Structure formats: C-alpha cells, structure tokens
C-alpha cells in the first residue's frame, strides 16, 4: 500500500513562504491568485492489508512525528 | 557543580556552550552524544545547544527529539534538573512537548544574526535570579526559524503565570508577543532563541549570558 501524507501549516498560522510565493505570482501577472499555502508531501510504501488499520497507523505516525500538530494539520491518502 | 551538553549530529554551538559554562561558572562540563542511553551522574544543569541537529530534516528539532539521550533528558527534567535549550535546543524542547508552542520561519523569511536587546520579563526564575532585577540585557541571535508561536490561550497562560522570561525590545523575527524565552510551569526548563553562550565575556560584546549559567548552577 502506498501512503501519501500532506502537511500544511494550520489556517490560523501565518505561512510566510506562501505569502512570498503569492506575491511572486502576482508579480508575474497572475493577479487572481489568493491564499497560497506551501506544504510538504511525504510518501512511503506501507506493509498493510487492511485500509482502515493502515489509515490508523499513518495517522499515529503523523501525530508522533510527521506533523507538529501545534502548528500543522495533515491529510492522509492511501492507494 | 556538574553540567552536560548534549551533542547531536549537526549541533554547532556545543563547544561554545561548554566553554561558556566552564568560564562563567567553573563547573565541570561533560559532552553527551545524542545516541547515549544514560546521562552522567549528579548533573546540576543540562544544556541543549544551538545548531542544525539532523540538518533540520522534517522540522527543526523533530529528529533530535527522538534521540535516545533526549528520553534521559526528559526524565532528568521531570526529576527537577535545570535544563536549558538554546536556539535549536529551544526548538527541540518544543518538539518534545517539554515546552509549549513551536518556532516558525522568521516573519521576513530571513536568517537573522545580530545582537538584540532583551527585557528580563521575569527575574524570579532559577535562570534569571542573578540579574537581580536588572531589566535590560543583550545577547546575540542567529536563527532562521525563531518566530515563537502558540495559540492565544497558551500565550495568555504563559504571560499570566510568569513563564515568559525574556522578551525582545525590537522583535527581530515576528515572535508572538515579542517572546524570546520561556520556562515550563515548574520553572526548571528554559528555552530561548538568543545565545547566552555567545555572550559570556565582555570581549564578545556582552557578558550578560554568563549570569544565566551562574544563576542556573547557583540554584542547583
């Protein structure tokens, strides 16, 4: 099973990188761009048969290491 | 008096901390490799130094927080041993949950390296008693991710319970409520972004950092 974890700063936390990228896109003429957030994706193979158990496991990984839930939120995709 | 400095792969202020503690207090300082599973006996002070532990992989301090030595540091802090995290060490303490909040990218996205004027917001802690009511001190900062963040209720609680220890006079990185350093509720774990280890004798521009190490050991 392939897991993808998307980690972003929480909505209330200022994303200064996102702001800088947004300004750069405006500078290139894409003035319709708003609310840019820069995050990261972590992908890995996971030895698991049952999707529900795999999801619980990946969420535990997020809580313990992959995300800092004081400032970040995460989303898990399994395929 | 005995102190330990924890050395992670990528730490770069570990030797500065050793020299700073030795010269400002005369204490014996042992270097502890992050992979060690035991700390020296009879420690009065533990210091987590600045630098880029594990290359700041994933998040600053995230990998270091899982080091075997850190489990021992956490246990020692729970027994009441004075523990100081400086710069990257502060990030590690937040990642461990030993201090509340987190350190974000600096507001202007720049690495800031300069001397900063600090207010000693609480001089009643075991780390600041030696300032004897002095309000103004100077130390240098050197960080790209020193922008302290915590949610509003946490910030209110930190301020209400005297856990904010140092504040910037001119906020260099966007830190919430100008916070430069905080202690835990019990008062034996301090995290700060400015470097007392770079301000321990007048030849360095400031000797104000020496007082912090002296206070920490005097309280042991």
Interface residues (C-beta under 8 A of the other chain):
Chain A: X9 X12 X13 X14 X16 X17 X20 X65 X66 X68 X70 X71
Chain B: X58 X59 X62 X66 X94 X95 X100 X101 X102 X104 X105 X106 X107 X108 X109 X149 X150 X151 X174
